[in-house]
């Protein structure tokens, strides 16, 4: 399965390990764009988002790595946008942990994510071909 990983930028250092473990399970994995090198572009966030939305379009599912930030199982605003796009594109949506207890819980639930409860082996590589 082609999977795009998503998390808050603060947790970008944790994503390579998750990518490695998913690759051991024979998944193709792409990481979010957190750095494009030196640039004079003023709209860096916009550039990141466009690159990431292309990655979502090319994948079969997304894995939201919702680590604890200020709250348990944090899902930030950009991640919520990415989840909405994945939902619109009929991509499978996984949460690494359970649903967060936040004010946007109903929106998150509306995307029908599968909660892995920390077990990435629950993602089946042949689930989508």
N, C-alpha and C positions, 0 to 999 in steps of 0.2 A: 504494500500500500504506500502511496506517496503521501507523506505527512508534512505539514508545515507547523513548526513549533512557534508558540507565542508566549510571551511573558512581559512583565514590566522590565524596562531597561536595567533596573537595579539588579535583576537576576540573570543577566546575560551570561555571567560566568558559570552558571549552573547548566545552561543549555547544551554545551558540547558533550557533557556526560550523558544526558538524556538522549541526545542524538546517537551517541556511540551505542548505548544499550538498545535503542530501537533498531539500529543497523544490524546488531547481532541477531535480532529477530527477523531479519531480511526485509525491513522496511526501507524505502527511500525517504530521506529526511532533508528538509531545508530549514535554515535558520532565518530569523527576522533580520532586517537591515538595521543595525545599530550604529554602523560606522561606514562612511563612504570615502574616507580619507580626507585629505586637505581639499577644501573647496571654498570658493567665494560666494556660493549660492546663499541667498538670504532665507529661502524657504526650505531648510534642511528637513524639517518634520514632514513637509509635503512630499519631498523626494523620497524619504524613507517609506512613507505610506504608499505611494504609487508602486514602488518596487515590491513591497510586501503584498499589495493587492494582486499584483501579477502572479506572485507565488501562490497565493490562495487559489486563484483561478486555475493554476496548473496542477494543483494537488487533488487528492481524493478526500482528504480529511485534515482537520486541524487539531492540534493538541495544545490546549491552554494550560500552561504551567502556572497554576494559581497558588503560589507560595504565600506565606504570611508576610505581609508588609506592615501596614498600620492595623490591619484586621486579618483574621484568619482567612485563608483561601481567597486572597485579594484578586479582584478582577478590575483593572483600571479602565478609564474611558476609551483609550485607543484599542485596548483588547476587546472591549464591548463592541466597538465599531467593526473590528475584524470578525467577530463572531456573527454580527448581523450580515456582513457580506457573505461569509461562508454559508450561513443559513439561506440567504437569497439564492446562492449558486448551488444549493442542494448538496453541500459537502457535509460529511460526517463531522460532528463536533464532539470532542472529548475534553473533559476536565481532568487534570492530573489528580486533583483531590475532590472533595465534595463541593456542593453549592455553598457560596458565601452567604453570610447573613448581612445583606446590604439593602439599601433602599431601592436598588434596581434588580432585585431578585426575580420579580415577575418577568422582566424583560429577558433575563438570563434563562429562566425556565421555559420561556416561549420558544427558545431555540432548540429545545429537547436535547440537551447535551447528555452524553454518557459519562457518568462519574466513575473514574477508575480507582478511586480510593488509594492512590499511590502505586498501583500495580499496572505498569505499562504492558505487561504480557496479556492483558485483557483485550488489547487491540489485535485483531486477527488480520494477518497479512493478506489473506484471500477474500476478506470481507467485501472489498471493492476491486474490480478489475478494470 
